[in-house]
Amino acid sequence: MKYFKKRTILLLIAVFCTILVAISLWLHLYDFKKWQYFNRYSFENLKSIKKVDQIDPMLVPNFFHYEGQRLACLAKYVQNFDDTKIGWISDIHADKFKRRTVDSGTIYPKRYGEYLNKVFDDLSDEGIYTVISTGDNTNTSGSDYARNIEMIAQEKCMNVIWVKGNHDNSAVMNELGVFGNLQYYFTDQGNVRIIAINNVEPFKDGNKYFGGVDDTQLEWLSSVLKTDKRIIIAMHIPIFPLNLEDVVLDEYAKMENILHDNKNVKMVLSGHFHIPWQKKYNGINYYGEGALSYQGSEGAYAIINLNDFSIDYKFSK
């Protein structure tokens, strides 16, 4: 009798596993392109990187580490997926501290998990699963907190394009899946190319960060701008002064010349100032996003429409 029960249990387990495999194969065949869209760096992207001879390309494993989580996310994509929009967040400042006072106001680093989960839920409700995060992902370069926010992103099925901020060291970026010494890269989302710029090191002037982009990165940028795709530039520090005066900082003069000469550049996204702003300069739209846990605008995020490149600033409740 015991032997019969054991065989029955084993048979049920085998049937269950077979069903799981069948579902996995069906999902792949049903909408393989949609799944490929959510491989953070697809074969097409890796080939693109090689074409421009990037010295230190960022090699990242597939976005999902576990089969069960991958299947759950695929089911969500099939049910509700809008590839005409992407999300945007900035300055998460994940940390253990309850509050941090900065020139622009107060942020609440310890509440990063609360707001990040809410924002991802809001985006998921609209079928948005690709998000740009424009730097200062952690507050004091804590690798544990980088690991936590990456885990939240995975649990929420979010493909996050992480940009380096002046509060993020190399260890943080490695935890977020951005490997190598250069820590700038691009990824293609359909007919849109998103270029993540590293403009925070080693350009430090005293206690203030104006940032900058060295000649090596500018040469790489010129190469990856040679595409028929429409382009979004994502970086942490804006090219304008804090008062948003209609002048480009000296550190970005060369970069701005490269950008405005390219007609495919649709927008430039930045963080760092902790408040939302926008302006047009030399034919290109520049935008800033508020800090995720900024006092008075907690849960700040934005939705970018990839058809007309308009931005809708929002707050998660």
C-alpha positions in Angstrom: 0.0 0.0 0.0 2.8 2.4 1.0 4.6 1.5 -2.3 1.5 2.2 -4.3 1.1 5.7 -2.6 4.7 6.5 -3.2 4.4 5.6 -6.9 1.2 7.7 -7.2 2.9 10.7 -5.6 5.9 10.3 -7.9 3.6 10.0 -10.9 1.7 13.2 -9.9 5.0 15.1 -9.5 6.2 13.9 -13.0 2.8 15.0 -14.5 3.1 18.4 -12.8 6.6 18.9 -14.1 5.6 17.9 -17.6 2.8 20.5 -17.5 5.2 23.2 -16.3 7.6 22.4 -19.2 4.7 22.4 -21.7 3.5 25.8 -20.4 7.0 27.2 -20.7 7.3 26.0 -24.3 3.9 27.3 -25.2 4.7 30.8 -23.8 8.0 30.8 -25.7 6.2 29.9 -28.9 3.2 32.1 -28.3 5.1 35.3 -28.0 8.9 34.8 -28.2 9.6 38.3 -29.3 7.9 39.7 -26.2 10.2 37.5 -24.0 13.2 38.5 -26.0 12.3 42.2 -25.4 12.7 41.6 -21.7 16.1 40.0 -22.0 18.1 42.9 -20.6 20.8 42.6 -23.2 19.6 40.6 -26.2 21.9 39.1 -28.8 21.1 42.0 -31.1 22.3 44.4 -28.4 25.5 42.5 -27.8 26.2 42.5 -31.6 25.5 46.3 -31.7 28.1 46.8 -28.9 30.7 44.8 -30.8 30.0 46.8 -33.9 31.2 50.0 -32.3 34.2 48.3 -30.7 33.5 49.2 -27.2 36.6 48.4 -25.2 34.9 47.1 -22.1 31.4 46.0 -23.0 29.0 45.3 -20.2 28.1 41.7 -20.1 25.0 40.9 -18.1 23.2 37.6 -17.5 19.6 37.2 -18.4 17.3 39.3 -16.4 15.5 36.5 -14.6 17.4 34.0 -12.5 14.7 31.6 -11.7 12.4 29.7 -14.0 9.3 30.1 -11.8 9.7 33.9 -11.6 10.3 34.0 -15.4 7.1 32.2 -16.1 5.2 34.4 -13.7 6.5 37.5 -15.4 5.8 36.1 -18.9 2.3 35.5 -17.9 2.0 39.2 -16.8 3.4 40.4 -20.1 1.0 38.3 -22.2 -1.9 39.7 -20.2 -0.9 43.3 -20.1 2.0 44.8 -22.0 2.4 48.2 -23.6 5.6 48.6 -25.6 4.8 52.2 -26.5 5.7 53.4 -23.1 8.5 53.1 -20.5 8.9 54.3 -16.9 11.4 56.7 -15.4 12.6 57.1 -11.8 15.6 58.8 -10.2 17.5 59.3 -7.0 16.2 56.3 -5.0 18.9 56.9 -2.3 18.3 53.5 -0.8 19.8 53.4 2.7 19.1 52.8 6.4 18.7 56.5 7.4 15.3 57.8 8.2 16.0 61.2 6.6 18.7 63.2 4.9 18.7 66.9 4.4 20.1 68.3 1.2 20.3 71.7 -0.4 17.0 71.1 -2.2 15.1 69.7 0.8 14.6 66.4 2.6 14.6 62.9 1.4 13.7 59.7 3.2 16.3 57.0 2.3 14.8 54.3 4.6 11.5 54.4 2.8 12.9 53.4 -0.6 11.3 50.0 -0.5 7.8 51.4 0.2 7.9 53.9 -2.7 9.8 51.7 -5.2 7.2 48.9 -4.8 4.3 51.4 -5.2 5.8 52.9 -8.3 6.5 49.5 -9.9 3.0 48.4 -9.1 1.6 51.6 -10.8 3.7 51.0 -13.9 2.7 47.3 -14.0 -0.9 48.3 -13.9 -0.3 50.3 -17.2 1.6 47.4 -18.8 5.0 49.1 -18.4 7.9 46.9 -17.5 10.9 48.8 -18.8 12.2 51.6 -16.5 15.1 54.0 -16.6 16.7 54.9 -13.3 18.9 58.0 -13.6 21.4 57.5 -10.8 21.9 57.8 -7.1 20.3 54.4 -6.7 21.9 54.2 -3.3 22.6 56.8 -0.7 26.0 55.8 0.6 27.1 53.2 -2.0 25.8 50.3 0.1 25.9 47.1 -1.9 23.3 45.5 0.3 20.8 48.2 -0.7 21.7 47.9 -4.3 21.0 44.2 -4.0 17.6 45.0 -2.4 16.4 47.4 -5.1 17.5 44.9 -7.8 15.6 42.2 -6.0 12.5 44.4 -5.9 12.8 45.1 -9.6 13.0 41.4 -10.4 10.1 40.5 -8.1 8.0 43.2 -9.9 9.2 41.9 -13.3 10.8 45.2 -14.2 13.7 45.6 -16.6 15.6 48.5 -15.1 18.2 50.4 -17.1 20.4 51.5 -14.2 22.5 54.7 -14.6 25.4 55.5 -12.3 25.0 58.5 -9.9 27.6 60.2 -7.7 26.3 58.1 -4.8 26.9 54.9 -6.6 30.3 53.2 -6.6 31.4 50.4 -8.9 30.4 47.8 -6.3 26.8 49.1 -6.3 26.6 49.1 -10.1 28.0 45.5 -10.2 25.1 44.5 -7.9 22.7 46.2 -10.3 24.2 44.2 -13.2 26.4 46.9 -14.7 29.8 45.3 -14.9 33.2 46.5 -16.1 35.1 49.7 -15.5 33.4 52.0 -18.0 29.9 51.6 -16.7 28.3 53.3 -19.7 26.3 51.3 -22.3 23.3 51.3 -24.5 20.3 49.0 -25.0 17.8 48.9 -27.8 14.1 48.7 -27.1 12.5 48.1 -30.5 13.2 51.1 -32.6 14.4 53.2 -29.7 18.0 53.2 -28.4 18.6 54.2 -24.8 22.1 55.3 -24.0 23.2 55.3 -20.4 26.0 57.8 -19.8 28.4 57.7 -16.8 29.1 61.4 -16.1 30.0 61.3 -12.4 33.7 60.2 -12.1 36.3 61.4 -11.7 34.8 64.9 -12.2 34.6 66.2 -8.6 35.1 69.8 -7.6 35.4 70.0 -3.8 32.1 68.8 -2.3 30.1 69.6 -5.5 29.6 67.3 -8.5 29.3 69.0 -11.8 30.2 65.8 -13.6 31.6 65.5 -17.1 32.3 63.1 -19.9 35.8 62.3 -21.0 37.1 62.1 -24.5 37.1 58.3 -24.5 33.4 58.2 -23.7 32.6 60.9 -26.1 34.2 58.9 -28.9 32.1 55.9 -27.9 29.0 58.1 -27.8 29.6 59.4 -31.3 29.8 55.8 -32.5 26.6 54.5 -30.9 24.7 57.6 -32.0 25.2 56.3 -35.6 21.9 54.5 -35.9 18.5 55.0 -37.5 16.8 54.4 -34.2 15.4 57.2 -32.2 17.5 58.0 -29.2 17.1 58.7 -25.5 20.1 59.8 -23.5 20.0 59.0 -19.7 22.6 60.5 -17.3 22.7 61.5 -13.7 24.0 65.0 -13.6 22.3 67.6 -15.9 24.4 69.6 -18.3 22.9 72.9 -16.9 23.6 74.7 -13.7 21.4 74.3 -10.7 19.4 77.4 -11.5 18.7 75.9 -14.9 20.1 79.0 -16.6 20.1 78.8 -20.4 23.8 77.9 -20.6 25.7 74.6 -20.8 28.3 73.9 -18.2 31.8 73.9 -19.6 32.2 70.2 -18.7 29.5 69.3 -21.2 30.2 71.7 -24.1 31.7 68.9 -26.3 28.9 66.5 -25.5 26.2 69.0 -26.2 27.7 69.7 -29.6 27.7 66.0 -30.4 24.0 65.6 -29.3 22.5 68.6 -31.1 24.2 67.6 -34.4 22.3 64.3 -34.3 18.7 64.6 -35.4 17.7 61.2 -33.8 18.3 62.4 -30.3 14.8 63.0 -28.9 15.4 63.6 -25.2 18.0 63.8 -22.5 17.0 62.6 -19.0 18.8 63.5 -15.7 18.4 63.3 -12.0 20.6 64.8 -9.3 18.6 68.0 -8.6 15.8 66.0 -6.9 13.0 68.0 -8.5 11.3 67.7 -11.9 12.1 70.2 -14.6 12.2 70.5 -18.4 13.6 72.8 -21.0 14.5 72.9 -24.7 18.0 73.7 -25.8 19.3 73.7 -29.4 16.3 71.7 -30.5 16.6 68.9 -27.9 14.3 68.4 -25.0 16.0 68.0 -21.6 14.2 66.7 -18.5 14.9 66.3 -14.8 13.1 63.9 -12.5 12.4 64.3 -8.7 13.9 62.1 -6.1 11.8 59.0 -5.3 11.5 59.8 -1.6 11.7 63.6 -1.7 9.6 65.3 0.9 6.4 66.6 -0.6 6.7 64.6 -3.8 7.2 61.1 -2.5 6.8 58.3 -5.0 7.8 60.5 -7.9 8.0 58.8 -11.3 7.3 59.5 -14.9 5.9 57.7 -18.0 7.6 58.3 -21.4 5.5 57.9 -24.5 7.8 56.4 -27.2 5.5 57.5 -30.0 5.9 61.2 -29.5 8.4 61.3 -26.6 6.2 63.2 -24.3 6.5 62.9 -20.5 3.8 62.5 -17.9 5.1 63.2 -14.4 3.3 61.2 -11.7 3.3 60.4 -8.0 2.5 57.0 -6.6 -0.1 57.1 -3.8 
